[in-house]
Amino acid sequence: MTKKNRKPPSGKHTADAPAVDAFTQSALASDLTWLPDMTAVGKPPLTAEAYAEAYLADPGEWYWSTLLLHDPSAIVLKRVLAIIEQAQLPGHEKTLGQLGSGPLEDMMSEELLDRLQHWLPFTPAMRHALGQVRMSSEPPALQQRLNAMFLR
């Protein structure tokens, strides 16, 4: 069997089939499995837009949906990104600050920055949220990488 005839290992992508990153704007719009299960709390399901609008209007009421205690970090990150995507400054500074100093700070890592590459250049809302992350305790290489991303 020649290289040309071999199938790529499953889970890998080729030039013919690019990998789909679950953390892009289009992926968030097409896969809504990250939305909180409202039926579990006796409420009707929400659309992505309604969820983000509700969170932006009252982050104190919705903070539970971005705690890493209840859901995996991938789900929480998708929620955070959907909220940030709809946020506007200066009206949503409090919410963006809460997301930055909460879940984004808790998830700060090379993996998070890899996922955020798809969001470059950062919007003012994303910059504000990431600006609330306390980076002083992070490794210098991670600090430098985030700073470089801010410059793009």
C-alpha positions as CSV (number, residue, x, y, z in Angstrom):
1,M,0.0,0.0,0.0
2,T,1.4,3.4,-0.9
3,K,1.2,6.5,1.1
4,K,-1.3,7.9,-1.4
5,N,-3.7,5.0,-0.8
6,R,-3.6,5.0,3.0
7,K,-6.5,6.5,4.9
8,P,-5.6,9.1,7.4
9,P,-6.0,8.1,11.1
10,S,-9.5,8.8,12.4
11,G,-9.8,12.1,14.1
12,K,-7.2,13.7,11.9
13,H,-7.9,16.1,9.1
14,T,-6.4,16.3,5.6
15,A,-6.3,19.2,3.2
16,D,-9.5,17.8,1.7
17,A,-11.3,17.8,5.0
18,P,-10.2,20.7,7.3
19,A,-10.7,20.2,11.0
20,V,-13.7,22.0,12.5
21,D,-12.9,24.0,15.6
22,A,-15.8,24.0,18.0
23,F,-14.8,27.4,19.3
24,T,-15.3,29.6,16.3
25,Q,-18.3,31.9,15.9
26,S,-19.8,29.7,13.1
27,A,-19.4,26.6,15.2
28,L,-21.1,28.2,18.2
29,A,-24.0,29.2,16.0
30,S,-24.5,25.8,14.5
31,D,-23.9,23.6,17.5
32,L,-26.1,24.7,20.4
33,T,-25.3,21.9,22.8
34,W,-23.5,24.4,25.0
35,L,-26.8,26.2,26.0
36,P,-27.8,25.6,29.6
37,D,-30.5,23.0,30.2
38,M,-33.3,25.3,31.3
39,T,-35.8,22.4,31.5
40,A,-33.8,21.1,34.4
41,V,-34.8,24.2,36.3
42,G,-38.4,24.2,35.1
43,K,-38.0,26.8,32.4
44,P,-38.5,26.7,28.7
45,P,-35.4,26.3,26.5
46,L,-33.5,29.4,25.3
47,T,-32.0,30.3,22.0
48,A,-28.3,31.3,21.9
49,E,-29.3,34.9,21.4
50,A,-31.8,34.9,24.2
51,Y,-29.3,33.3,26.6
52,A,-26.6,35.8,25.8
53,E,-29.0,38.7,26.1
54,A,-30.3,37.4,29.4
55,Y,-26.8,37.0,30.8
56,L,-25.8,40.5,29.6
57,A,-28.9,42.0,31.2
58,D,-28.4,40.3,34.6
59,P,-25.1,38.6,35.1
60,G,-25.9,38.1,38.8
61,E,-28.9,35.9,37.9
62,W,-27.0,33.9,35.3
63,Y,-23.5,33.5,36.8
64,W,-24.2,29.9,37.7
65,S,-24.1,29.0,34.0
66,T,-20.5,30.0,33.7
67,L,-19.2,28.3,36.8
68,L,-16.7,25.5,36.1
69,L,-18.2,23.5,39.0
70,H,-21.3,22.5,37.0
71,D,-20.1,21.9,33.4
72,P,-17.0,21.0,31.6
73,S,-14.6,23.9,30.7
74,A,-15.3,23.4,26.9
75,I,-19.1,24.0,27.5
76,V,-18.4,27.0,29.8
77,L,-16.0,28.5,27.3
78,K,-18.6,28.3,24.5
79,R,-21.1,30.1,26.7
80,V,-18.5,32.7,27.6
81,L,-17.6,33.3,23.9
82,A,-21.3,33.5,22.9
83,I,-21.9,36.2,25.6
84,I,-18.8,38.2,24.7
85,E,-19.7,38.1,21.1
86,Q,-23.0,40.0,21.8
87,A,-21.5,42.3,24.5
88,Q,-21.0,46.0,23.8
89,L,-18.9,48.5,25.7
90,P,-19.5,50.5,27.8
91,G,-22.8,49.0,28.7
92,H,-21.6,45.5,29.5
93,E,-18.4,46.3,31.4
94,K,-19.6,44.6,34.6
95,T,-20.5,41.4,32.8
96,L,-17.3,41.3,30.8
97,G,-15.3,41.9,34.0
98,Q,-17.1,39.0,35.7
99,L,-16.4,36.7,32.8
100,G,-12.7,37.8,32.7
101,S,-12.0,37.5,36.4
102,G,-14.1,34.3,36.7
103,P,-14.2,31.6,34.0
104,L,-11.6,33.1,31.7
105,E,-9.1,33.5,34.5
106,D,-9.8,30.0,35.7
107,M,-9.3,28.5,32.2
108,M,-6.2,30.6,31.4
109,S,-3.7,28.3,29.7
110,E,-2.0,27.6,26.4
111,E,-5.1,25.6,25.4
112,L,-7.4,28.6,26.0
113,L,-5.1,30.9,23.9
114,D,-5.1,28.3,21.2
115,R,-8.9,28.3,21.1
116,L,-9.0,32.2,21.1
117,Q,-6.8,32.3,18.0
118,H,-10.0,32.1,15.9
119,W,-11.3,35.3,17.5
120,L,-8.3,37.5,16.4
121,P,-8.3,40.4,16.1
122,F,-10.1,40.7,19.4
123,T,-13.2,42.9,19.7
124,P,-13.2,45.6,22.3
125,A,-15.5,43.3,24.4
126,M,-13.1,40.4,24.2
127,R,-10.2,42.7,25.1
128,H,-12.0,44.0,28.1
129,A,-12.9,40.6,29.4
130,L,-9.3,39.2,28.9
131,G,-7.9,42.4,30.4
132,Q,-9.6,41.4,33.7
133,V,-7.7,38.2,33.9
134,R,-5.0,38.4,36.6
135,M,-2.0,37.3,34.6
136,S,0.7,38.0,37.2
137,S,0.6,34.5,38.5
138,E,0.8,32.9,35.1
139,P,4.1,31.8,33.5
140,P,5.9,34.6,31.6
141,A,5.6,32.8,28.3
142,L,1.8,32.7,28.7
143,Q,1.7,36.4,29.6
144,Q,3.8,37.3,26.6
145,R,1.6,35.2,24.3
146,L,-1.6,37.0,25.5
147,N,0.1,40.3,25.1
148,A,1.1,39.5,21.5
149,M,-2.5,38.5,20.8
150,F,-3.7,41.9,22.0
151,L,-1.3,43.5,19.5
152,R,-2.9,41.8,16.5
